[in-house]
Amino acid sequence: MHELSIASRIVELAGERCRAAGAVRAVAITLRIGQLSCVHEDALQFSFGLISEGTPLAGAALRVIHVPARIWCGPCGREVELPGIQRFACPVCGMPSGDIRAGRELDLESIELADDRATATEAAIR
């Protein structure tokens, strides 16, 4: 289950960003995951929940933008989205293609940070 190591790296990178920005915690992490990346979202969500416990990312939402597989079709002269990943052929003309243009992504798109220090300080004063 490589999702555990992916989740660990996400927590590491996002934690570094939190510290660099002076934020107390992260509210949400958004990833772009390609259809061909072999990442199982449910396993990643579960792993992220485990790994993020006790870190500034605990309780943060892990959002996923799904990126479909796309290939270049020479005869059609354009990039086309594959209806599935079983056959790498243009859905319009049927010509096979190995020129993959999208679908292998695994990118950290954004991190939504929160700065709760002011709130924590106000609560401590009261």
GIUR-V143283 format. One record per pair of residues at least 6 apart in sequence whose C-alpha atoms are under 8 Angstrom apart, sorted by the first residue. I is the first residue (numbers start at 1). J is the second residue. D is the distance in whole Angstrom. If there is no record, write none. Layout:
BEGIN
I;J;D / I;J;D
END
This chain:
BEGIN
1;43;8 / 2;39;8 / 3;39;7 / 3;40;7 / 3;43;6 / 3;44;5 / 3;47;7 / 4;43;8 / 4;44;7 / 4;47;5 / 4;48;7 / 4;51;8 / 6;44;8 / 7;44;6 / 7;47;6 / 7;48;5 / 7;51;7 / 8;48;7 / 8;51;6 / 8;52;8 / 10;108;8 / 11;48;8 / 11;51;7 / 11;52;6 / 11;57;7 / 14;26;8 / 14;29;8 / 14;57;8 / 14;111;7 / 15;55;8 / 15;56;6 / 15;57;7 / 18;24;7 / 18;25;6 / 18;26;7 / 18;56;7 / 18;113;7 / 22;115;8 / 23;113;6 / 23;114;6 / 23;115;5 / 23;116;8 / 24;56;6 / 24;113;8 / 24;114;6 / 24;115;5 / 24;116;6 / 24;117;7 / 25;56;4 / 25;57;6 / 25;58;8 / 25;113;6 / 25;114;5 / 25;115;7 / 25;116;8 / 26;56;6 / 26;57;5 / 26;58;8 / 26;60;6 / 26;111;7 / 26;112;6 / 26;113;4 / 26;114;6 / 27;57;7 / 27;59;7 / 27;60;5 / 27;61;6 / 27;111;8 / 27;112;5 / 27;113;6 / 27;114;6 / 28;60;5 / 28;61;4 / 28;62;6 / 28;63;7 / 28;111;6 / 28;112;5 / 28;113;7 / 29;60;7 / 29;61;6 / 29;62;5 / 29;63;6 / 29;108;8 / 29;109;8 / 29;110;6 / 29;111;5 / 29;112;6 / 30;62;6 / 30;63;5 / 30;64;6 / 30;65;7 / 30;108;6 / 30;109;5 / 30;110;5 / 30;111;6 / 31;62;8 / 31;63;6 / 31;64;5 / 31;65;6 / 31;106;7 / 31;107;6 / 31;108;5 / 31;109;5 / 31;110;7 / 32;64;6 / 32;65;5 / 32;66;6 / 32;67;7 / 32;105;6 / 32;106;6 / 32;107;5 / 32;108;7 / 32;109;6 / 33;39;7 / 33;64;7 / 33;65;6 / 33;66;5 / 33;67;6 / 33;103;8 / 33;104;7 / 33;105;5 / 33;106;5 / 33;107;7 / 34;66;6 / 34;67;4 / 34;68;6 / 34;69;7 / 34;102;7 / 34;103;4 / 34;104;5 / 34;105;5 / 34;106;6 / 35;66;7 / 35;67;6 / 35;68;5 / 35;69;6 / 35;85;8 / 35;103;5 / 35;104;7 / 36;69;7 / 36;85;8 / 36;103;5 / 36;104;5 / 36;105;8 / 37;103;7 / 37;104;5 / 37;105;6 / 37;106;7 / 41;64;8 / 45;62;7 / 48;62;8 / 49;58;7 / 49;59;7 / 52;58;5 / 52;59;8 / 53;59;8 / 67;102;7 / 67;103;6 / 67;105;7 / 68;81;7 / 68;82;7 / 68;102;7 / 68;103;5 / 69;81;6 / 69;82;6 / 69;84;8 / 69;85;7 / 69;100;7 / 69;101;8 / 69;102;5 / 69;103;4 / 69;104;8 / 70;79;6 / 70;80;5 / 70;81;4 / 70;82;6 / 70;100;6 / 70;101;5 / 70;102;5 / 70;103;6 / 71;79;6 / 71;80;6 / 71;81;7 / 71;82;7 / 71;88;8 / 71;90;8 / 71;97;7 / 71;98;7 / 71;99;5 / 71;100;4 / 71;101;5 / 71;102;7 / 72;78;6 / 72;79;4 / 72;80;6 / 72;97;7 / 72;99;5 / 72;100;7 / 72;101;7 / 73;79;6 / 73;80;7 / 73;90;6 / 73;95;7 / 73;96;8 / 73;97;6 / 73;99;8 / 75;93;8 / 75;95;8 / 76;93;7 / 79;101;7 / 80;90;7 / 80;91;8 / 81;91;8 / 82;88;7 / 82;89;8 / 82;90;7 / 82;91;7 / 83;91;7 / 87;96;8 / 88;96;6 / 88;97;6 / 88;98;7 / 89;95;5 / 89;96;4 / 89;97;6 / 90;96;6 / 90;97;7
END
